[in-house]
Amino acid sequence: MEENNGYLALIFFIIFIFILKKPNKFKIVFNNNLNRKNIFIISNEKKFKRYSDIINFEDSDSVYKFFNKIDLDQDLHLIIITEGGESENPDVISYQISQLKDFGYKNKVNVYIPSFAMSSGSMMMLAADNIYMDWYSGTSPVDTQIEYEMEETESFSVKHLKEIKTKGEFKERYSELIKKDAESIYFTDVYMLKRILKNNINKNKIIRHIFDTKLSHGMTFNHIDLKNMGLNIITPIPENIRKISDKLINL
């Protein structure tokens, strides 16, 4: 009898573990009313992945579903929370949204940074007409980082890699290909930033300070830094967005 009880306990334990490992089957909604108001939360934070209505920018399906939900007859509101992540989809989000006015979009794009929008989050921020921040909100440079498997996994800034001198043993192993790859990505980033910021009279200054900077990728910019670059920064974050972001951050 005790042996049978042991088998039953083991079976229930296996079923319990199986359920825990299937989070996508149990997605829930954070706030079903937000999308109706053209408000979208964009984040790759792990704790938000169980919410079906929070856009995971590292998931291409999630990004394109987000595009399909945008109401072009209203102002667009984007709440961005991320420490950074894969850059391909954030580049697409920033680029596509920044080109909306070419297709007749007459409303405003508002971005809200309640805590931090680093790296890829900062890239998405640049598509906004208005950027709302609090005094402690943080962003960062948007210079692309590339990882290469060598003796260890390394991450390098494109703006540095493109300056590598192709000599010696490093040339024979990595240098030429890395340099060409870096140059290609660097000039792609420059092109995209000029297109994203095409309507901002300070675009060259912004690109110089947030992309072509000598500061490290880990630098944190606050609202004063961004305003001095020429971005349209508004403080503080409006109360209706603050209520949403406080609930998010406290999850």
Buried (B, 14 or more C-beta within 10 A) or exposed (E): EEEEEEEEEEEEEEEEEEEEEEEEEEEEEBBEEBBEEBBBBBBBBEEBBBBBBBBBBBBEEBBEEBEEEBEEEEBBBBBBBBBBBEBEBBBBBBBBBBBBBEEEBEBEBBBBBBBBBBBBBBBBBBBBBBBBBBEEBBBBBBBBBBEBEEEEEEEBBBBEBBEBEBEEEBBEEBBEEBBEBBBEBBEEBEEBBEBBBEEBEBBBBBBEBBBBBEEEBEBEBBBEBBBEBBBEBBBBBEEEBBEBBEEBEEE
